[in-house]
Amino acid sequence: MEKTLSIIVPAYNEENTILEILGILYKLELPNNLKKEIVVVDDCSKDNTLNLIKNFIQDHTDLDIRFFSFEKNQGKGAALNKGIQMAKGDFIIIQDADLEYDPNEYSLLLKPILENKADVVYGSRFMGGNPHRILFFWHTIGNKFLTFLSNMFTNLNLTDMETCYKLFRADILKSLDLKEKRFGFEPEVTAKISRVKKIRIYEVGISYYGRTYEEGKKINWKDGLWALWCILKYNVFSR
């Protein structure tokens, strides 16, 4: 029986990149005859993102694509949670609407799951020999610190907890009671999957084509502080 990968694409003010990423996903061929389903959630974009998505859907009727648009901005976590609810596939992966991550590397993440060695696979920007754009020293230090702190509580040895590329068996991800609406999704989901009995978590090296703030990068130091709070919240205060 053919299995399906659900690709969740949260989008907020991504008019410069949304058509390119959807075009890449449209042409993408997956290993092992996997089918693909694209789940796009627009988080009440203020630019032309919404219209571009609607036009793309109209022009690609052969693509299995699900779409939802919030009438009020909710945050990335809320968009991801909505996408998880809508996803119908056997596996779920998160794909930001920007171009910082390359969907052609899905095969790297899928390999341990398709070989039935893993239930969850993280794509690490800090391991392997793939290309990485050189940007933001303190941002990198912040990511590594948050990963270190998260590992202390979860007893995992991840190198990149904050990565966008997270691939899950759908039944496991859907079983989690996820709460975060903004940028706390990463530490929350990591804390909660770490407590799933007999969970098999893998990590593979991926490429990273980072953006500058002028190019549209949105996350900032305030989001880092919120991630810090979420590590404590979901590992200590509300286990």
C-alpha positions as CSV (number, residue, x, y, z in Angstrom):
1,M,0.0,0.0,0.0
2,E,1.4,3.4,-1.0
3,K,2.2,5.8,1.9
4,T,1.9,9.6,1.8
5,L,4.2,12.4,3.1
6,S,2.3,15.4,4.3
7,I,4.3,18.6,3.9
8,I,3.1,21.4,6.2
9,V,3.9,24.9,4.9
10,P,3.2,27.8,7.3
11,A,3.2,31.1,5.6
12,Y,3.2,34.7,6.8
13,N,4.2,37.6,4.5
14,E,6.2,35.4,2.1
15,E,5.1,36.9,-1.2
16,N,8.8,36.9,-2.4
17,T,9.3,33.2,-2.0
18,I,5.9,31.3,-1.7
19,L,5.5,30.6,-5.4
20,E,9.1,29.3,-5.7
21,I,8.8,26.9,-2.7
22,L,5.4,25.6,-3.9
23,G,6.9,25.1,-7.3
24,I,9.8,23.1,-5.9
25,L,7.3,21.0,-3.9
26,Y,5.1,20.5,-7.0
27,K,8.0,19.1,-9.0
28,L,9.6,17.1,-6.1
29,E,9.8,13.4,-6.5
30,L,9.9,11.3,-3.3
31,P,11.7,8.0,-2.7
32,N,10.0,4.6,-2.5
33,N,7.0,5.7,-4.5
34,L,5.8,7.9,-1.6
35,K,2.9,10.1,-2.5
36,K,2.9,13.7,-1.3
37,E,0.3,16.0,0.2
38,I,0.9,19.7,0.7
39,V,-0.8,21.5,3.5
40,V,-0.5,25.3,3.3
41,V,-1.6,27.5,6.2
42,D,-1.6,31.2,5.7
43,D,-1.3,33.1,9.0
44,C,-3.3,36.2,7.9
45,S,-0.5,37.6,5.7
46,K,-0.6,41.4,5.1
47,D,1.1,41.2,1.7
48,N,0.1,39.3,-1.5
49,T,0.9,35.8,-0.1
50,L,-2.7,34.7,0.2
51,N,-3.6,35.6,-3.4
52,L,-0.5,34.0,-4.7
53,I,-1.3,30.7,-2.9
54,K,-4.9,30.7,-4.2
55,N,-3.7,31.3,-7.8
56,F,-1.1,28.5,-7.5
57,I,-3.8,26.1,-6.3
58,Q,-6.1,27.1,-9.2
59,D,-3.2,26.5,-11.7
60,H,-2.2,23.1,-10.2
61,T,-5.4,21.1,-10.0
62,D,-3.4,17.9,-10.3
63,L,-1.6,18.5,-7.0
64,D,-2.9,17.1,-3.7
65,I,-3.0,20.3,-1.7
66,R,-5.0,21.4,1.3
67,F,-5.3,25.1,2.3
68,F,-6.4,27.1,5.3
69,S,-6.2,30.8,6.0
70,F,-6.5,32.4,9.4
71,E,-8.6,35.6,9.6
72,K,-6.4,36.9,12.4
73,N,-2.7,36.4,12.8
74,Q,-2.1,33.5,15.3
75,G,1.6,32.7,15.1
76,K,3.7,30.0,13.5
77,G,2.9,27.4,16.2
78,A,-0.8,27.9,15.6
79,A,-0.3,27.5,11.8
80,L,1.7,24.3,12.4
81,N,-0.9,22.9,14.8
82,K,-3.7,23.6,12.2
83,G,-1.6,21.9,9.5
84,I,-1.0,18.9,11.7
85,Q,-4.8,18.6,12.2
86,M,-5.4,18.8,8.5
87,A,-2.7,16.4,7.4
88,K,-3.8,13.0,6.2
89,G,-0.5,11.4,5.4
90,D,1.5,8.6,7.1
91,F,4.4,10.9,7.7
92,I,4.6,14.7,8.4
93,I,7.4,17.1,7.7
94,I,7.6,20.9,8.3
95,Q,8.7,23.2,5.4
96,D,9.0,26.9,6.0
97,A,7.8,29.1,3.2
98,D,11.2,30.8,2.7
99,L,14.1,29.2,0.9
100,E,16.4,28.5,3.8
101,Y,15.9,24.7,3.6
102,D,16.0,22.5,0.5
103,P,13.1,20.0,-0.1
104,N,15.4,18.0,-2.3
105,E,16.9,16.7,0.9
106,Y,13.7,15.1,2.2
107,S,15.2,11.8,1.1
108,L,18.0,12.2,3.7
109,L,15.4,12.5,6.5
110,L,13.0,9.9,5.1
111,K,15.7,7.2,4.9
112,P,15.8,6.2,8.6
113,I,12.0,6.2,8.8
114,L,11.5,4.2,5.6
115,E,14.0,1.7,6.8
116,N,11.9,1.4,10.0
117,K,14.8,2.5,12.2
118,A,13.3,5.8,13.3
119,D,9.9,7.4,14.3
120,V,11.2,11.0,14.3
121,V,14.1,12.5,12.3
122,Y,15.6,16.0,12.8
123,G,17.6,17.7,10.1
124,S,20.6,19.4,11.7
125,R,22.2,22.5,10.3
126,F,25.3,21.9,12.6
127,M,26.4,18.4,11.4
128,G,27.5,16.9,8.1
129,G,29.3,18.4,5.1
130,N,26.4,20.1,3.3
131,P,26.5,23.8,2.3
132,H,25.7,26.3,5.0
133,R,25.5,30.1,4.5
134,I,27.6,31.9,7.0
135,L,25.5,34.4,9.0
136,F,24.8,35.7,12.5
137,F,27.4,34.4,15.1
138,W,25.2,35.2,18.1
139,H,22.1,33.7,16.5
140,T,24.1,30.4,16.1
141,I,25.4,30.6,19.7
142,G,21.8,31.1,20.8
143,N,20.5,28.1,18.9
144,K,23.3,25.9,20.3
145,F,22.6,27.1,23.8
146,L,18.9,26.4,23.5
147,T,19.7,22.9,22.1
148,F,22.1,22.3,25.0
149,L,19.5,23.4,27.6
150,S,16.8,21.3,26.0
151,N,19.1,18.3,25.9
152,M,19.8,18.6,29.6
153,F,16.1,18.1,30.4
154,T,15.2,15.6,27.7
155,N,18.4,13.6,27.9
156,L,18.6,13.6,24.1
157,N,21.9,14.5,22.3
158,L,20.5,16.6,19.5
159,T,22.8,19.1,17.8
160,D,19.9,21.3,16.4
161,M,16.7,21.4,18.4
162,E,15.6,24.6,16.7
163,T,15.7,23.3,13.1
164,C,12.7,23.7,10.9
165,Y,13.2,20.2,9.3
166,K,11.5,17.8,11.6
167,L,9.9,14.6,10.2
168,F,7.5,12.6,12.2
169,R,5.4,9.5,11.9
170,A,2.0,11.1,11.7
171,D,0.4,9.0,14.4
172,I,3.0,10.1,17.0
173,L,2.8,13.8,16.1
174,K,-1.0,13.8,16.2
175,S,-1.0,12.1,19.6
176,L,0.8,15.1,21.2
177,D,-1.2,17.8,22.9
178,L,0.6,20.8,21.5
179,K,-0.2,24.2,22.9
180,E,2.3,26.8,21.6
181,K,0.9,29.3,19.1
182,R,4.0,31.3,18.2
183,F,7.7,30.4,18.2
184,G,7.6,27.9,21.0
185,F,6.8,24.9,18.8
186,E,10.3,23.6,18.6
187,P,11.1,23.2,22.3
188,E,7.6,22.0,23.1
189,V,7.4,19.3,20.5
190,T,11.0,18.2,21.4
191,A,10.1,17.9,25.1
192,K,6.9,16.0,24.4
193,I,8.3,13.5,21.9
194,S,11.2,12.8,24.2
195,R,8.7,11.4,26.7
196,V,7.0,9.0,24.2
197,K,7.8,5.5,25.3
198,K,10.3,3.6,23.1
199,I,10.5,6.6,20.7
200,R,13.3,6.3,18.1
201,I,14.8,9.7,17.3
202,Y,17.4,10.2,14.6
203,E,19.3,13.3,13.3
204,V,20.8,13.8,9.8
205,G,22.9,16.6,8.4
206,I,21.2,19.0,6.0
207,S,22.1,22.2,4.1
208,Y,21.1,25.6,5.3
209,Y,20.6,28.7,3.0
210,G,19.9,31.3,5.7
211,R,18.3,34.7,5.1
212,T,19.3,38.1,6.4
213,Y,16.6,40.2,8.1
214,E,16.6,42.4,5.0
215,E,15.8,39.3,3.0
216,G,12.8,38.5,5.2
217,K,14.1,36.6,8.3
218,K,11.6,37.1,11.1
219,I,12.9,35.3,14.3
220,N,14.7,37.6,16.8
221,W,16.1,37.7,20.3
222,K,12.6,37.9,21.8
223,D,11.7,34.6,20.2
224,G,14.9,33.2,21.7
225,L,13.8,34.2,25.2
226,W,10.4,32.7,24.6
227,A,12.0,29.4,23.5
228,L,14.1,29.5,26.7
229,W,10.9,29.9,28.7
230,C,9.2,27.0,26.7
231,I,12.1,24.7,27.5
232,L,11.6,25.3,31.2
233,K,7.8,25.2,30.9
234,Y,7.4,21.9,29.0
235,N,10.3,20.1,30.7
236,V,9.8,21.3,34.3
237,F,6.6,23.1,35.0
238,S,4.0,21.3,32.9
239,R,5.3,17.8,32.2
